[in-house]
Amino acid sequence: MSYNKIGDIKAAQGDAPAALAAYEDGLAIRKKLAAADPTNTEWQRDLSVSYNKIGDIKAAQGDAPAALAAYEDGLAIRKKLAEADPTNTAWQRDLSVSYNKIGDIKAAQGDAPAALAAYEDGLAIAKKLAAADPTNTEWQRDLSVSYERIGDIKAAQGDGSAALAAYEDGLAIRKKLAAADPTNTAWQRDPSVSSRQDRRYQSGARRCPSRACRL
């Protein structure tokens, strides 16, 4: 835990090498704990978190293959946890986050089909969580983000109609969140981003709005 906290501070300070070193020290410990007791779900989840943190640093450093490998190691753990207890919403959300991280790397690598597949896996989970508790604003926003990611891929593939549909689904959620809490500046900004994306495709524009432009 201490190594990860130090890594978080170093990452926030922009010191990627020091952050990576701290995360790797934490990973080494968590690997030993997880191997010592594979039935301890807390230790297994901790290990998946370490893999994700390392993946984040590798992605920030531009090392997509290493980032993907770390994210996939984390995904493998989270799949097992989610399958072992489908009622554990925290583990389900963890899994959706892992799918999105892998989708981001695949998008950056120019592999649109793989990125879309990962995002759709994440979307399926986000939909279930959002439907299970419409009052959970975090899950609602997660769902809007999944729609946005899929819209980005569809846009990059030149499928304007599908991109527009995805952006509109995300926008509908973000409007509700913004209306529910006018003091939340992040939620107020979200609809403006979605609206700009919608207008691009309503006007027939072909420019892709975000990460998937590199496809």
C-alpha positions as CSV (number, residue, x, y, z in Angstrom):
1,M,0.0,0.0,0.0
2,S,2.8,2.5,0.9
3,Y,4.7,1.8,-2.3
4,N,1.5,2.5,-4.3
5,K,0.8,5.7,-2.4
6,I,4.4,6.9,-3.1
7,G,3.9,5.9,-6.7
8,D,0.7,8.0,-6.9
9,I,2.5,11.1,-5.6
10,K,5.4,10.6,-7.9
11,A,3.0,10.2,-10.9
12,A,1.1,13.3,-9.9
13,Q,4.5,15.2,-9.8
14,G,5.3,14.0,-13.3
15,D,8.1,11.7,-12.2
16,A,7.2,8.6,-14.2
17,P,10.5,6.7,-13.5
18,A,10.1,7.1,-9.7
19,A,6.4,6.3,-9.9
20,L,7.1,3.1,-11.9
21,A,9.9,2.0,-9.4
22,A,7.5,2.4,-6.5
23,Y,4.7,0.6,-8.3
24,E,7.0,-2.3,-9.2
25,D,8.1,-2.6,-5.6
26,G,4.5,-2.8,-4.6
27,L,3.8,-5.3,-7.4
28,A,6.6,-7.6,-6.2
29,I,5.0,-7.8,-2.7
30,R,1.5,-8.3,-4.0
31,K,2.6,-11.1,-6.3
32,K,4.0,-13.0,-3.4
33,L,0.9,-12.5,-1.3
34,A,-1.4,-13.5,-4.1
35,A,0.6,-16.6,-4.9
36,A,0.7,-17.6,-1.2
37,D,-3.1,-17.6,-1.0
38,P,-4.9,-17.6,-4.3
39,T,-8.3,-17.8,-2.4
40,N,-7.7,-14.4,-0.8
41,T,-9.8,-12.2,-3.1
42,E,-8.6,-9.0,-1.5
43,W,-5.0,-9.8,-2.3
44,Q,-6.0,-10.9,-5.8
45,R,-7.7,-7.6,-6.4
46,D,-4.7,-5.7,-4.9
47,L,-2.5,-7.4,-7.5
48,S,-4.8,-6.3,-10.3
49,V,-4.6,-2.7,-9.1
50,S,-0.8,-2.9,-9.2
51,Y,-0.8,-4.1,-12.8
52,N,-3.1,-1.3,-13.8
53,K,-1.0,1.3,-12.1
54,I,2.1,0.0,-14.0
55,G,0.1,-0.1,-17.2
56,D,-0.9,3.6,-16.7
57,I,2.7,4.6,-16.3
58,K,3.8,2.6,-19.3
59,A,1.0,4.1,-21.4
60,A,2.0,7.6,-20.3
61,Q,5.6,6.8,-21.3
62,G,4.4,5.7,-24.8
63,D,5.3,2.0,-24.2
64,A,2.0,0.6,-25.5
65,P,3.1,-3.1,-25.6
66,A,4.2,-3.0,-22.0
67,A,1.1,-1.1,-21.0
68,L,-1.1,-3.7,-22.8
69,A,0.7,-6.6,-21.1
70,A,0.2,-5.1,-17.6
71,Y,-3.5,-4.3,-18.3
72,E,-4.0,-7.8,-19.6
73,D,-2.5,-9.3,-16.5
74,G,-4.9,-7.2,-14.4
75,L,-7.8,-8.2,-16.6
76,A,-7.1,-11.9,-16.2
77,I,-7.4,-11.5,-12.4
78,R,-10.5,-9.3,-12.6
79,K,-12.2,-11.8,-14.9
80,K,-11.8,-14.5,-12.4
81,L,-13.0,-12.4,-9.5
82,A,-16.1,-11.2,-11.5
83,E,-16.9,-14.7,-12.6
84,A,-16.6,-16.1,-9.1
85,D,-19.1,-13.6,-7.8
86,P,-21.3,-11.9,-10.4
87,T,-23.2,-10.1,-7.6
88,N,-20.1,-8.1,-6.5
89,T,-20.6,-4.8,-8.2
90,A,-17.2,-3.5,-7.3
91,W,-15.5,-6.4,-9.1
92,Q,-17.9,-6.0,-12.0
93,R,-16.9,-2.3,-12.3
94,D,-13.2,-3.2,-12.0
95,L,-13.6,-5.5,-14.9
96,S,-15.3,-2.8,-17.1
97,V,-12.4,-0.4,-16.2
98,S,-9.9,-3.0,-17.4
99,Y,-11.7,-3.5,-20.7
100,N,-11.7,0.3,-21.2
101,K,-7.9,0.5,-20.5
102,I,-7.2,-2.3,-23.0
103,G,-9.5,-0.6,-25.5
104,D,-7.6,2.7,-25.1
105,I,-4.3,0.9,-25.9
106,K,-5.7,-0.9,-28.8
107,A,-7.1,2.3,-30.2
108,A,-3.7,4.0,-29.8
109,Q,-2.1,1.1,-31.7
110,G,-4.6,1.6,-34.5
111,D,-6.4,-1.7,-33.9
112,A,-10.0,-0.5,-34.2
113,P,-11.7,-3.9,-34.2
114,A,-9.9,-5.0,-31.0
115,A,-10.5,-1.6,-29.4
116,L,-14.2,-1.8,-30.2
117,A,-14.5,-5.3,-28.9
118,A,-12.9,-4.3,-25.6
119,Y,-15.1,-1.2,-25.3
120,E,-18.2,-3.2,-26.0
121,D,-17.3,-5.7,-23.3
122,G,-16.9,-2.7,-20.9
123,L,-20.2,-1.2,-22.1
124,A,-22.1,-4.4,-21.4
125,I,-21.0,-4.4,-17.8
126,A,-21.6,-0.6,-17.4
127,K,-25.2,-1.1,-18.8
128,K,-26.0,-3.8,-16.2
129,L,-24.6,-1.7,-13.3
130,A,-26.4,1.4,-14.4
131,A,-29.7,-0.4,-14.8
132,A,-29.3,-2.1,-11.4
133,D,-29.0,1.2,-9.7
134,P,-30.1,4.3,-11.6
135,T,-29.4,6.5,-8.6
136,N,-25.7,5.6,-8.6
137,T,-24.2,8.6,-10.4
138,E,-20.7,7.0,-10.7
139,W,-22.1,4.1,-12.6
140,Q,-24.3,6.4,-14.8
141,R,-21.2,8.5,-15.7
142,D,-19.2,5.3,-16.4
143,L,-21.9,4.3,-18.9
144,S,-21.7,7.7,-20.6
145,V,-18.0,7.3,-21.0
146,S,-18.4,3.8,-22.5
147,Y,-20.8,5.3,-25.1
148,E,-18.3,8.0,-25.9
149,R,-15.4,5.6,-26.4
150,I,-17.5,3.5,-28.8
151,G,-18.6,6.6,-30.6
152,D,-14.9,7.5,-31.0
153,I,-14.1,4.2,-32.6
154,K,-17.2,4.3,-34.9
155,A,-16.2,7.8,-35.9
156,A,-12.6,6.7,-36.7
157,Q,-14.0,3.8,-38.8
158,G,-16.1,6.3,-40.8
159,D,-19.4,5.0,-39.4
160,G,-21.0,8.4,-38.7
161,S,-24.5,7.1,-38.0
162,A,-23.3,4.6,-35.3
163,A,-21.0,7.2,-33.8
164,L,-23.8,9.7,-33.6
165,A,-26.1,7.1,-31.9
166,A,-23.4,6.3,-29.3
167,Y,-22.7,10.0,-28.6
168,E,-26.4,10.7,-28.2
169,D,-26.8,7.8,-25.8
170,G,-23.9,9.3,-23.7
171,L,-25.3,12.8,-24.0
172,A,-28.7,11.8,-22.6
173,I,-27.0,10.4,-19.5
174,R,-24.8,13.4,-19.0
175,K,-27.7,15.8,-19.3
176,K,-29.5,14.0,-16.5
177,L,-26.4,14.1,-14.3
178,A,-25.8,17.8,-15.0
179,A,-29.5,18.7,-14.3
180,A,-29.4,16.7,-11.0
181,D,-26.4,18.6,-9.6
182,P,-25.8,22.1,-11.2
183,T,-22.9,22.6,-8.7
184,N,-20.9,19.7,-10.1
185,T,-18.5,21.4,-12.6
186,A,-17.3,18.1,-14.1
187,W,-20.9,17.0,-14.9
188,Q,-21.7,20.5,-16.3
189,R,-18.7,20.2,-18.7
190,D,-19.5,16.6,-19.8
191,P,-22.7,17.5,-21.8
192,S,-20.8,20.3,-23.7
193,V,-18.2,17.7,-24.9
194,S,-20.9,15.3,-26.0
195,S,-22.9,18.1,-27.7
196,R,-19.9,19.1,-29.8
197,Q,-19.4,15.5,-30.9
198,D,-23.1,15.2,-31.8
199,R,-23.0,18.4,-33.9
200,R,-20.0,17.1,-35.9
201,Y,-22.0,14.1,-37.1
202,Q,-25.3,15.8,-37.5
203,S,-23.6,18.2,-39.9
204,G,-22.0,15.3,-41.7
205,A,-18.5,16.2,-40.6
206,R,-15.9,13.5,-40.8
207,R,-13.4,14.7,-38.3
208,C,-12.9,12.4,-35.4
209,P,-13.0,14.1,-31.9
210,S,-10.6,12.2,-29.7
211,R,-8.3,9.3,-29.0
212,A,-9.5,7.1,-31.8
213,C,-8.4,9.7,-34.4
214,R,-5.1,7.9,-34.5
215,L,-6.7,4.7,-36.0
